[in-house]
């Protein structure tokens, strides 16, 4: 997403260590981790609420049902072809 490599992360870590000092660095890392966790929770809740509001489960079920019906239609056509022309192999395109 941000295309940050290992070298860039190492430089950021060294600059942070110099600026904050080794005694305050663990506390800062804990605080940042806590905020990242909270943001992930907020994002997950928001996404779930939007999916519930839009009815994503219903949409997923409908798409699955349409796919199953399409597959059944294809199989029916293949079966009808094999019944109409028993000497030929049915083609599966």
C-alpha positions as CSV (number, residue, x, y, z in Angstrom):
1,X,0.0,0.0,0.0
2,X,2.7,2.5,1.0
3,X,5.6,0.5,-0.5
4,X,7.8,1.0,2.5
5,X,10.8,-1.4,2.5
6,X,12.9,-2.8,5.3
7,X,15.6,-0.1,4.9
8,X,13.0,2.7,5.2
9,X,11.6,1.1,8.4
10,X,15.0,0.8,9.8
11,X,15.8,4.4,9.2
12,X,12.5,5.5,10.8
13,X,13.2,3.3,13.8
14,X,16.7,4.7,14.3
15,X,15.5,8.3,14.0
16,X,12.7,7.6,16.5
17,X,15.2,6.0,18.9
18,X,17.4,9.1,18.7
19,X,14.6,11.6,19.1
20,X,12.7,9.8,21.8
21,X,15.5,8.1,23.6
22,X,15.6,4.5,24.8
23,X,13.7,5.1,28.0
24,X,10.5,6.6,26.4
25,X,10.5,4.4,23.3
26,X,8.7,1.3,24.7
27,X,6.0,3.6,26.1
28,X,5.6,5.2,22.7
29,X,5.4,1.9,20.9
30,X,2.7,0.7,23.3
31,X,0.7,3.8,22.7
32,X,1.0,3.5,19.0
33,X,0.0,-0.1,19.1
34,X,-3.0,0.7,21.2
35,X,-4.2,3.4,18.8
36,X,-3.7,1.0,15.8
37,X,-5.7,-1.6,17.6
38,X,-8.5,0.9,18.3
39,X,-8.5,2.1,14.7
40,X,-8.8,-1.6,13.4
41,X,-11.7,-2.2,15.8
42,X,-13.5,1.0,14.6
43,X,-12.9,0.1,11.0
44,X,-14.2,-3.5,11.5
45,X,-17.4,-2.2,13.3
46,X,-18.0,0.5,10.6
47,X,-17.6,-2.1,7.9
48,X,-19.9,-4.5,9.6
49,X,-22.6,-1.8,10.1
50,X,-22.3,-0.8,6.4
51,X,-22.6,-4.4,5.3
52,X,-25.7,-4.9,7.5
53,X,-27.2,-1.7,6.3
54,X,-26.7,-2.6,2.6
55,X,-27.7,-6.3,3.2
56,X,-24.5,-7.8,1.9
57,X,-25.4,-11.3,3.2
58,X,-28.6,-11.2,1.1
59,X,-26.6,-10.1,-1.9
60,X,-24.0,-12.8,-1.4
61,X,-26.7,-15.4,-1.1
62,X,-28.4,-14.2,-4.3
63,X,-25.1,-14.2,-6.3
64,X,-24.4,-17.7,-5.1
65,X,-27.9,-18.9,-6.0
66,X,-27.5,-17.3,-9.5
67,X,-24.2,-19.1,-10.0
68,X,-25.7,-22.4,-9.0
69,X,-28.6,-21.9,-11.4
70,X,-26.2,-21.0,-14.2
71,X,-24.2,-24.1,-13.5
72,X,-27.3,-26.2,-13.5
73,X,-28.4,-24.7,-16.8
74,X,-25.1,-25.5,-18.4
75,X,-25.3,-29.1,-17.1
76,X,-28.8,-29.4,-18.4
77,X,-27.7,-28.3,-21.9
78,X,-24.8,-30.7,-21.9
79,X,-27.2,-33.5,-20.9
80,X,-29.6,-32.6,-23.6
81,X,-26.8,-32.6,-26.1
82,X,-25.6,-36.0,-25.0
83,X,-29.2,-37.4,-25.3
84,X,-29.7,-35.8,-28.7
85,X,-26.4,-37.0,-30.1
86,X,-25.3,-40.1,-28.2
87,X,-22.4,-41.0,-30.5
88,X,-20.6,-37.7,-29.9
89,X,-18.8,-36.6,-26.7
90,X,-20.4,-33.6,-25.0
91,X,-18.2,-30.5,-25.2
92,X,-17.6,-28.7,-21.9
93,X,-16.8,-25.1,-22.8
